[in-house]
Amino acid sequence: MHKTLKQTCIPILLSIVLFSCQNNKNKNNFELKQGDLLFQNTGTGDIDNAIKDVTATSLAKNYSHVGMAMKKDGKWFVIEAIPEEGVSQTPLVKFLNRNKNKFNKSATTVARLDNYYQPYIDNAIAYGVKRINTPYDEIFLWDDNSYYCSELVYKMFSSQDLPTDAIPFLTHPMTFNDSTGTPMPSWKTYYKTRNQPIPEGIEGTNPNLMASSPRIKFVHDYENE
């Protein structure tokens, strides 16, 4: 009986170990692809939270930043628009290390555009690279003199020969109000210090809206590595 049990258990245990190893291999075998979108939860500061509070959708609630992956000379970078630096070509490692959770894992999730958009990736990246060192748009206005993160990614595609209804992301009137329709205190302070009116209702986009697009698929979460 003991011998029979032993003969039965050993193959089962081996199967479990092999299955576990295969799962870990698949999880750690993720390969970034040119044009992948990297969505980040940039933290819990007043403005980070304010962005998430007024842009959350039923599909995406926690993203406050987005950039696009690009490979140059065998190394990975992220084209992004960030405060103080403007449009930048940031080394991937620096991008991933910028915001980590309590387990020291990068709070970054990767999404991939549908195959339909793959022929447009190179031109999208070229658009971003051409605008490196352009100022960051801290007022969140829809112009081409400065860019905020999701505006840059949106225009990487809207600037190309794509039908309007084929652009992979949406825009909509921005709001800076709470659920009662009152401007959030953090946004009132933000714009007051910049001597600018709150651009309520101005057309725009944001990372959570982009993350809700049916034309992308999430393929990796660095927090689960």
VOSEZA-756239 format. One record per residue (C-alpha): x, y, z; residue in one letter. Coordinates in steps of 0.2 Angstrom, whole numbers, plus 5000, padded with zeros to 4 digits. Example, Ala and Ser with C-alpha at 12.3 -4.5 7.8 and 13.67 -1.06 7.14 Angstrom:
2
506249785039a/506849955036s/
***
This chain:
225
500050005000m/501450125005h/502350084989k/500850114978t/500450274987l/502250334984k/502150284965q/500550384964t/501150534973c/502850564965i/502150594947p/500850704954i/502150814963l/503250814948l/501750884938s/501451014950i/503251074951v/503351074932l/501751164930f/502251294943s/503951314934c/503151344917q/501951474925n/503451564932n/504351554916k/502851624906n/502651764919k/504451814918n/504651794900n/503651944895f/504452044881e/504152224878l/503652274861k/503952434851q/502452554853g/501852464869d/500952594881l/501552604899l/500252654911f/500752714929q/500052754945n/501152894950t/500752894968g/499652974981t/500153164980g/498753294980d/498753314961i/499053124957d/497453084967n/496553234960a/496953174942i/496352994947k/494753064955d/494153164941v/494653044927t/494252864934a/493152764922t/492252594925s/493752504917l/495152604924a/495352704940k/497152714946n/498152784931y/498852954931s/500252944918h/500552854901v/502052844890g/502552744874m/503952614873a/505352634860m/506952534857k/508452634851k/510252554849d/509652394857g/509052484873k/507252524879w/506652694882f/504952774886v/504352924876i/503353034888e/502853204894a/503253234912i/503153394923p/504753494924e/505653394910e/504353404896g/504353284882v/505753164886s/506552994881q/506752914897t/507752754900p/506452614904l/507352564920v/507252744926k/505352744921f/504952584930l/505952644946n/505052804947r/503552734956n/503552574966k/502252494978n/502652444996k/503352274989f/504652374979n/503752324963k/503452454949s/501752524948a/501752504929t/500552404918t/500852374899v/499552384886a/499752334867r/498752414853l/497852304841d/498752234826n/497852364815y/498952504823y/500652414821q/501052504804p/500752674813y/501952644827i/503552704819d/502752864814n/501952884831a/503752864839i/504452984827a/503153114831y/503653094850g/505553104846v/505353254836k/504553344851r/505853304864i/506253454875n/504553524871t/503853594888p/502653504898y/500853574897d/500453594916e/498853694912i/498153544901f/497653644886l/497453564869w/498853654859d/500453604851d/501653724861n/501753604875s/501053424880y/500353334894y/500653144894c/499053074887s/498953224874e/500653174867l/500152994865v/498453044857y/499253154845k/500553024840m/499152944831f/497953084827s/499353174817s/499353024805q/498252974791d/496952894801l/495152914800p/494453014815t/493452864820d/494952754819a/496052844831i/496352724845p/495852844859f/494452964863l/494453134869t/493053214880h/492753374889p/493853384904m/493153414922t/494053464938f/492453454948n/491953334962d/490353234962s/489353384967t/489953484952g/491053594963t/492953624958p/494053514969m/495053614982p/496653534975s/496353594958w/495753764964k/497453784972t/498353714957y/497753834945y/497753984957k/499653964960t/499853964941r/498654124939n/497654024927q/495753984926p/495253804928i/494953744910p/493253654914e/492453584899g/493953604887i/494253454876e/495553334881g/496053154887t/496853064901n/497752904905p/496152814913n/495152864897l/496552794886m/496652634897a/494852604894s/495052594875s/494352434867p/495852454854r/497152404867i/497452244877k/498352244893f/499852114892v/500852134908h/500952204925d/502652244933y/501852234950e/501552044948n/503352004943e/
***
